[in-house]
Amino acid sequence: MADESAYVDTSILGAYYCPEPLSAAAERALRQFKTPVISVLSEVEFCSLISKKHRLEELRADREFARAGKRHKANTLLIR
């Protein structure tokens, strides 16, 4: 049974939403919790992460985010 809630660091969110070697581990970790919780800074940190990956050409938004959106559209994060 999944635990009720837990804080999720931006590094886990990055691995979860952007395909990388640790994506499967991040997904397993997130699925352990019924309600993942992020801080108010997580949105800013995540945007910074995406900007960096885009600048370094580590992702292509048209392909990677379309795939991530299909895979994760049912999941919700609670921001506190």
C-alpha positions in Angstrom: 0.0 0.0 0.0 1.3 3.5 -0.9 2.2 5.9 1.9 0.0 8.9 2.3 2.4 11.7 1.3 6.0 12.7 1.0 8.1 15.7 -0.1 9.5 15.3 -3.6 12.7 17.1 -4.6 13.0 18.8 -7.9 15.7 16.3 -9.0 13.1 13.5 -8.7 10.6 15.6 -10.7 13.3 16.3 -13.4 14.1 12.6 -13.8 10.3 11.7 -13.8 9.3 14.2 -16.5 12.5 14.3 -18.6 13.7 10.9 -20.0 17.1 10.1 -18.5 18.9 7.1 -17.0 17.2 7.5 -13.6 13.6 8.1 -14.9 12.4 4.5 -14.1 13.8 4.8 -10.5 12.1 8.3 -10.1 8.8 6.8 -11.3 9.0 3.9 -8.8 9.8 6.3 -6.0 6.9 8.6 -6.8 4.4 5.7 -7.1 5.1 4.8 -3.4 3.2 7.9 -2.3 -0.5 8.6 -2.7 0.0 12.4 -2.6 3.5 13.6 -3.6 4.2 17.1 -2.1 6.5 19.8 -3.6 7.6 23.1 -2.2 6.6 26.5 -3.7 10.1 26.8 -5.1 9.9 23.5 -7.0 8.1 25.2 -9.9 10.9 27.7 -10.3 13.6 25.1 -9.9 11.8 22.8 -12.4 11.6 25.7 -15.0 15.3 26.4 -14.5 16.1 22.7 -15.0 14.0 22.6 -18.2 15.7 25.8 -19.5 19.1 24.4 -18.8 18.3 21.1 -20.5 17.0 23.0 -23.5 20.1 25.3 -23.7 22.3 22.2 -23.6 20.1 20.5 -26.2 19.4 17.6 -23.9 15.8 17.5 -24.8 13.4 18.4 -27.5 10.2 19.8 -26.2 8.0 18.6 -29.1 9.0 15.0 -28.5 10.0 14.6 -24.8 7.2 16.6 -23.2 4.5 15.0 -25.5 5.7 11.6 -24.3 5.9 12.7 -20.6 2.4 14.3 -20.8 0.8 11.1 -22.1 2.6 9.0 -19.5 1.8 11.3 -16.5 -1.4 13.1 -17.2 -3.3 11.4 -14.5 -0.8 12.2 -11.7 -1.2 15.3 -9.5 1.3 17.0 -7.2 0.2 19.0 -4.1 2.1 22.2 -3.7 2.6 23.4 -0.1 
